[in-house]
Amino acid sequence: MSKKIKFIACEHLDYADNYTAKKVLIDNFGIKVCWDTDVFDVSSPQLVQFCKKIGRLNNPECCLREANKMCSYYKDFEHTVII
């Protein structure tokens, strides 16, 4: 069953279905979404974000709020993501 999630995070976070990872809910700063990736090397993080500007972000909390921004492109945006 699909679930529609709405939350505020950086407008450049990418939740398009272009990745082999799957979208998962996290309860960091409210219910939000990150990506659960296949990990082949234990030194690589499993939960990540993808950014349209700078690519893979190796922390699921990156850019979920301005205090956790990874670059100067951060801009609040209401995402609607289907999980």
C-alpha positions as CSV (number, residue, x, y, z in Angstrom):
1,M,0.0,0.0,0.0
2,S,1.4,3.4,-1.0
3,K,1.6,6.3,1.5
4,K,1.9,10.0,0.6
5,I,4.2,11.9,2.8
6,K,4.5,15.7,2.8
7,F,7.4,17.5,4.5
8,I,9.6,20.6,4.3
9,A,13.3,20.1,3.3
10,C,15.7,21.5,0.7
11,E,14.1,21.8,-2.8
12,H,17.1,20.1,-4.4
13,L,16.7,16.8,-2.6
14,D,15.8,14.3,-5.2
15,Y,13.0,11.8,-4.6
16,A,12.4,10.7,-8.2
17,D,12.4,7.0,-8.9
18,N,15.7,7.2,-10.8
19,Y,17.7,5.2,-8.2
20,T,18.1,1.5,-7.3
21,A,17.7,2.5,-3.6
22,K,14.2,2.5,-2.0
23,K,12.6,5.4,-0.2
24,V,12.1,4.9,3.6
25,L,10.6,7.0,6.4
26,I,12.8,8.5,9.1
27,D,11.6,10.3,12.1
28,N,14.3,13.0,12.2
29,F,13.0,16.5,12.8
30,G,9.5,15.1,12.1
31,I,8.5,12.3,9.6
32,K,10.7,12.7,6.5
33,V,12.1,10.5,3.7
34,C,15.6,9.2,2.9
35,W,17.0,6.5,0.7
36,D,17.9,3.0,1.8
37,T,20.8,1.8,-0.4
38,D,22.4,-1.6,-0.9
39,V,25.7,-1.6,0.9
40,F,28.5,-3.6,-0.5
41,D,31.2,-2.0,1.7
42,V,30.6,-1.7,5.4
43,S,32.3,1.7,5.4
44,S,29.5,3.1,3.2
45,P,26.4,4.4,4.8
46,Q,23.1,2.6,4.0
47,L,20.8,5.6,4.6
48,V,21.5,8.5,2.3
49,Q,20.0,11.5,0.5
50,F,20.4,12.4,-3.2
51,C,20.7,16.0,-4.3
52,K,20.1,17.3,-7.8
53,K,22.9,19.8,-7.4
54,I,25.7,17.8,-5.7
55,G,24.8,14.1,-5.9
56,R,24.8,11.5,-3.1
57,L,24.8,12.8,0.5
58,N,26.2,10.2,2.8
59,N,23.9,11.1,5.8
60,P,20.1,10.7,5.9
61,E,19.8,14.0,7.8
62,C,21.5,16.1,5.2
63,C,19.4,19.0,4.0
64,L,16.3,17.9,5.8
65,R,16.4,21.4,7.5
66,E,18.6,24.4,7.0
67,A,20.8,23.7,10.0
68,N,21.9,20.4,8.2
69,K,22.5,21.9,4.8
70,M,25.5,20.7,2.8
71,C,25.8,23.7,0.5
72,S,24.7,27.3,-0.1
73,Y,21.8,26.2,-2.5
74,Y,19.5,25.2,0.4
75,K,16.0,26.5,0.0
76,D,12.9,25.3,1.9
77,F,10.4,23.4,-0.2
78,E,7.4,21.2,0.5
79,H,8.0,17.8,-0.9
80,T,5.2,15.3,-1.6
81,V,6.7,11.8,-1.8
82,I,4.9,8.5,-2.3
83,I,6.4,5.6,-0.5
